[in-house]
């Protein structure tokens, strides 16, 4: 069973993601400051080092514009709460679960276990599929000569029964919305509806609904194309 987030875990996830990034940045800053203080205590002048670092930093800055872009993009992405660890997202043409977020990159793992490191500067659009809620889209089909009303009623009844189910009911956030006939083709009619669910339970609810709908259609003598 897919793990569900407890109430308040959205905010905890955000705090954990931002905290990890800033702990890393603070660690680097502390090491640099401590290094300069130690050199000063040893009697080594840090003025030439700082001057050299300034010139080198200027030269590196011109050659590392993409790196600077990554860090700036990562900072604002975290500030605007676009991505958190554990989210299911699509960025730069890659989709998967977020395993790590830094100021430099986002690490994703897709359904096949493949890991992607996406530089923040390459992210133009974030598609977040796990924020607050989602909709499980339900598609069904019947031949053109069948009674549409009976098929729609079956979809409504299955939706109500699924919401009352002790196993699946906690994943469903609203009643089944039966939209009706979506398309009329040569083979028959396509019916469509949707159910508001927890984002990580969308596919689980949709699969269970279709399994039950097939049984309901068979019990009521409703054929599919």
Rosetta blueprint (number, residue, H / E / L):
1 X L
2 X L
3 X L
4 X L
5 X L
6 X L
7 X L
8 X L
9 X H
10 X H
11 X H
12 X H
13 X H
14 X H
15 X H
16 X H
17 X H
18 X H
19 X H
20 X H
21 X H
22 X H
23 X H
24 X H
25 X H
26 X H
27 X H
28 X H
29 X H
30 X H
31 X H
32 X H
33 X H
34 X H
35 X H
36 X H
37 X H
38 X H
39 X H
40 X H
41 X H
42 X L
43 X L
44 X L
45 X L
46 X L
47 X H
48 X H
49 X H
50 X H
51 X H
52 X H
53 X H
54 X H
55 X H
56 X H
57 X H
58 X H
59 X H
60 X H
61 X H
62 X H
63 X H
64 X L
65 X H
66 X H
67 X H
68 X H
69 X H
70 X H
71 X H
72 X H
73 X H
74 X H
75 X H
76 X H
77 X H
78 X H
79 X H
80 X L
81 X L
82 X L
83 X L
84 X L
85 X L
86 X L
87 X L
88 X E
89 X E
90 X E
91 X E
92 X L
93 X L
94 X E
95 X E
96 X E
97 X E
98 X E
99 X E
100 X E
101 X E
102 X L
103 X L
104 X L
105 X E
106 X E
107 X E
108 X E
109 X E
110 X L
111 X L
112 X L
113 X L
114 X L
115 X E
116 X E
117 X E
118 X E
119 X E
120 X H
121 X H
122 X H
123 X L
124 X L
125 X L
126 X E
127 X E
128 X E
129 X L
130 X L
131 X L
132 X L
133 X L
134 X E
135 X E
136 X E
137 X E
138 X E
139 X E
140 X E
141 X E
142 X E
143 X L
144 X L
145 X L
146 X L
147 X L
148 X H
149 X H
150 X H
151 X H
152 X H
153 X H
154 X H
155 X H
156 X H
157 X H
158 X H
159 X H
160 X H
161 X H
162 X H
163 X H
164 X H
165 X L
166 X L
167 X L
168 X L
169 X H
170 X H
171 X H
172 X E
173 X L
174 X L
175 X L
176 X L
177 X E
178 X E
179 X E
180 X E
181 X E
182 X E
183 X E
184 X E
185 X E
186 X L
187 X L
188 X E
189 X E
190 X E
191 X E
192 X E
193 X E
194 X E
195 X E
196 X E
197 X E
198 X L
199 X H
200 X H
201 X H
202 X H
203 X H
204 X H
205 X H
206 X H
207 X H
208 X H
209 X H
210 X H
211 X H
212 X H
213 X H
214 X H
215 X H
216 X H
217 X H
218 X H
219 X H
220 X L
221 X L
222 X L
223 X L
224 X L
225 X L
